[in-house]
């Protein structure tokens, strides 16, 4: 009887399988990190990368001009049309220009707002500002775009404010689309810059002032280099989101088009999926080039 109780006690003292697994994971942090990231990385590989590969393959297909059916094969006709047709080159340059304008405008607005939030505002004011920045994200994208359509109209707020001083509303134009897109992506630029500036120690700013540096010198040589990772992160958001947008330009851009509009028209109207895939690869390649250029500056190393 005593031997049975001793054997039972020894069995109870042996660690369970769950305990052995948890001990193993605790002692091997790299294995724990790999297991934690395995599910999202697998999902990213299956959904995003596989979709890009399918897009690349489809871009080499052609459409039968008589039946309208897609013919699988290898053809460079879509890319030839893309590079030889003046419409596509014009729309591509227009899209890049709008994306750059939106990005620069958002950075100019975001920097003082983020600096005030991180270094000047009290905790209560900072909380109110963070909520105010996040609140537009709760509203629908279409609601905000159509709200700006009302603002930019001939009877909108801009016309009411600007006409008394001899100016007029931008209306439904490229400028109106740029203003609307800048508003839509501004929170995505403010928050990364704010996160970077919040990590800047206050004693660095005080030391710069004590050493005789003026405000502009401190911003240029101390604040800006430390905020650069956040600026880069925000610029990636605004630049990439603008490159792929086509709804806003339809709502407030008048008769102008961007690359997203060409993709949409070839999918839904012309029923030319291979050409749409070839056009859709253009912003992807632009973003790869943009990320490569940013990576060479070293700004992504501190993200």
C-alpha positions in Angstrom: 0.0 0.0 0.0 2.8 2.3 0.9 4.6 1.5 -2.4 1.5 2.4 -4.4 1.2 5.8 -2.6 4.9 6.5 -3.3 4.5 5.6 -7.0 1.4 7.8 -7.2 3.3 10.7 -5.6 6.2 10.3 -8.1 3.7 10.4 -11.0 2.1 13.6 -9.6 5.5 15.2 -9.2 6.3 14.7 -12.9 5.7 17.8 -14.9 2.8 17.8 -17.3 3.2 18.2 -21.0 1.9 21.7 -21.0 4.4 22.6 -18.2 7.3 21.1 -20.2 6.2 23.0 -23.3 5.9 26.3 -21.4 9.3 25.7 -19.8 10.9 25.1 -23.3 9.3 28.2 -24.8 10.4 30.3 -21.8 14.0 29.1 -22.2 14.0 29.7 -26.0 12.7 33.2 -26.8 13.6 33.0 -30.5 11.5 29.8 -30.8 8.7 31.6 -29.0 8.9 34.5 -31.4 8.9 32.3 -34.5 5.8 30.4 -33.3 4.1 33.7 -32.5 4.7 35.1 -35.9 4.1 31.9 -37.9 0.4 32.4 -38.3 0.4 36.0 -39.5 3.4 35.4 -41.7 1.7 32.4 -43.3 -1.4 34.4 -43.8 0.6 37.2 -45.4 2.4 34.8 -47.7 -0.7 33.1 -48.8 -3.0 36.1 -49.3 -0.7 39.1 -50.1 2.3 37.6 -51.8 0.3 35.0 -53.7 -2.1 37.7 -54.8 0.8 39.8 -56.1 2.2 36.8 -58.0 -1.2 36.0 -59.5 -1.4 39.7 -60.6 2.0 39.5 -62.2 1.1 36.3 -64.1 -2.2 37.8 -65.2 -0.5 40.8 -66.6 1.1 38.6 -69.3 -2.2 37.3 -70.5 -4.2 38.7 -73.4 -7.9 39.2 -74.2 -9.5 37.9 -77.4 -10.8 40.9 -79.2 -13.6 39.0 -80.8 -15.0 36.9 -77.8 -13.6 39.0 -75.0 -12.3 35.9 -73.2 -8.9 35.9 -71.4 -6.2 33.9 -73.2 -3.6 32.4 -71.0 0.0 32.7 -72.3 3.0 34.9 -72.4 2.7 38.3 -74.1 4.2 41.7 -73.6 1.4 43.5 -75.4 -0.1 44.9 -72.2 3.3 46.4 -71.1 3.9 47.7 -74.6 0.6 49.5 -74.5 1.4 50.8 -71.0 4.7 52.3 -72.1 3.7 53.6 -75.5 0.3 55.0 -74.8 0.5 58.7 -73.7 -2.6 58.4 -71.6 -0.9 55.9 -69.2 2.3 57.9 -68.8 0.3 61.1 -68.2 -1.9 59.4 -65.6 1.2 57.8 -63.9 3.0 61.1 -63.6 -0.2 62.7 -62.3 -0.6 60.0 -59.7 3.0 60.3 -58.5 2.7 64.1 -58.3 -0.5 64.0 -56.3 1.0 61.3 -54.0 4.1 63.4 -53.4 2.0 66.6 -52.8 -0.3 64.9 -50.3 2.7 63.4 -48.5 4.6 66.7 -48.2 1.5 68.6 -47.2 0.6 66.1 -44.5 4.2 66.1 -43.1 4.1 69.9 -43.0 0.9 69.8 -41.0 1.8 66.8 -38.9 5.2 68.0 -37.6 4.0 71.0 -35.6 0.9 69.2 -34.3 2.9 66.1 -33.3 5.6 68.3 -31.6 3.0 70.2 -29.7 1.4 67.0 -28.5 4.7 65.4 -27.5 6.6 68.3 -25.9 4.3 71.2 -25.1 0.8 70.0 -24.3 -0.2 68.8 -20.8 -1.4 65.3 -20.3 -5.0 66.3 -20.4 -4.6 68.3 -23.6 -2.5 65.6 -25.2 -5.3 63.1 -24.5 -7.9 65.4 -26.0 -5.7 65.9 -29.1 -5.1 62.1 -29.6 -8.9 61.5 -29.4 -9.5 64.3 -31.8 -7.0 62.9 -34.3 -8.5 59.3 -34.0 -12.1 60.4 -34.2 -12.1 60.9 -38.0 -11.0 57.3 -38.4 -14.2 56.1 -36.9 -16.2 57.7 -39.7 -16.7 56.0 -43.1 -14.3 56.8 -45.9 -17.1 57.6 -48.2 -18.8 59.9 -45.7 -15.6 62.0 -45.3 -15.1 62.1 -49.1 -18.6 63.3 -49.8 -18.4 65.8 -46.9 -15.4 67.3 -48.7 -17.4 67.3 -52.0 -19.9 69.6 -50.2 -17.1 71.7 -48.8 -15.5 72.2 -52.2 -18.7 72.9 -54.1 -19.6 76.3 -55.5 -21.9 76.9 -52.6 -19.7 75.3 -50.0 -17.7 76.6 -47.0 -14.6 77.3 -49.1 -16.6 79.5 -51.5 -18.3 81.3 -48.6 -14.9 82.0 -46.9 -12.8 82.9 -50.0 -15.0 84.9 -52.2 -15.2 87.9 -49.9 -11.4 88.3 -50.3 -11.3 87.8 -54.1 -10.5 84.1 -54.2 -12.7 81.1 -55.0 -13.1 77.5 -54.1 -10.7 74.9 -55.7 -13.9 73.0 -56.8 -13.8 69.5 -58.2 -10.2 69.5 -59.5 -6.8 68.0 -58.8 -6.2 70.6 -56.1 -9.5 69.6 -54.5 -8.6 65.9 -54.6 -5.2 66.7 -53.1 -6.8 68.6 -50.2 -9.3 65.8 -49.6 -6.6 63.1 -49.7 -4.4 65.1 -47.4 -7.3 65.3 -44.9 -8.0 61.6 -45.2 -4.4 60.4 -44.5 -3.3 63.1 -42.0 -4.0 60.9 -38.9 -1.8 58.2 -40.3 1.1 60.7 -40.6 0.6 62.5 -37.2 0.6 59.4 -35.0 4.0 57.9 -36.2 5.7 61.3 -35.9 4.1 61.8 -32.5 5.4 58.4 -31.3 8.9 59.3 -32.5 8.9 62.7 -30.9 7.6 61.4 -27.6 10.7 59.2 -27.3 13.0 62.3 -27.6 14.4 63.1 -24.1 13.5 66.7 -23.0 17.1 67.1 -21.7 18.4 67.0 -25.3 16.3 70.1 -26.1 17.4 71.8 -22.9 21.1 71.0 -23.6 20.8 72.4 -27.1 19.3 75.6 -25.8 22.0 75.8 -23.1 24.7 75.5 -25.7 23.4 78.5 -27.5 21.4 76.8 -30.3 18.5 78.8 -31.6 15.0 77.2 -32.0 15.4 76.5 -35.7 18.9 75.0 -35.2 17.5 72.7 -32.5 14.7 71.6 -34.7 17.0 71.0 -37.7 19.9 69.2 -35.9 18.2 67.6 -32.9 14.5 67.1 -33.4 14.3 66.4 -37.1 16.9 63.5 -37.1 15.2 61.8 -34.1 11.8 62.3 -35.7 12.9 61.0 -39.1 11.8 57.4 -38.5 8.3 58.6 -37.7 8.2 60.9 -40.7 9.3 58.1 -43.0 6.6 55.8 -41.6 3.9 58.4 -42.0 5.1 59.2 -45.5 4.9 55.5 -46.5 1.2 55.5 -45.3 0.2 58.7 -47.1 2.2 57.9 -50.3 1.0 54.3 -50.7 -2.6 55.0 -49.9 -2.7 57.9 -52.4 -1.2 55.8 -55.1 -3.9 53.2 -54.8 -6.9 55.5 -54.3 -9.5 55.9 -57.0 -12.7 56.8 -55.1 -11.7 60.3 -53.9 -10.7 61.3 -57.4 -14.1 60.2 -58.7 -15.9 62.2 -56.0 -13.9 65.5 -56.0 -11.5 65.2 -58.9 -13.8 66.2 -61.7 -12.9 64.5 -65.0 -9.3 63.7 -63.9 -8.0 60.2 -63.5 -5.4 58.4 -61.4 -3.9 54.9 -61.8 -6.6 53.4 -59.6 -9.3 54.7 -62.0 -7.6 53.1 -65.0 -7.5 49.8 -63.1 -11.2 50.1 -62.2 -12.3 51.0 -65.7 -10.4 48.1 -67.3 -11.9 45.6 -64.8 -15.4 46.9 -64.6 -16.1 48.6 -67.9 -13.6 47.4 -70.6 -13.4 43.9 -69.0 -9.7 43.7 -69.7 -8.3 42.1 -66.6 -4.8 41.5 -68.0 -4.3 45.2 -68.9 -5.8 46.1 -65.5 -3.2 43.8 -63.8 -0.4 45.4 -65.8 -1.5 48.9 -64.7 -1.9 47.8 -61.1 1.7 46.7 -61.1 2.8 50.3 -61.7 2.0 51.6 -58.1 3.5 48.4 -56.7 6.8 49.0 -58.5 6.7 52.7 -57.5 6.3 51.7 -53.8 9.1 49.2 -54.1 11.3 51.9 -55.5 10.2 54.4 -52.8 10.9 51.9 -50.0 14.3 51.0 -51.5 15.2 54.7 -51.6 14.1 55.2 -48.1 15.9 52.2 -46.8 19.2 53.5 -48.2 18.9 56.6 -46.0 18.9 54.3 -42.9 15.6 55.8 -41.6 13.9 52.4 -41.5 16.5 51.0 -39.2 15.1 52.8 -36.2 11.4 52.0 -36.8 
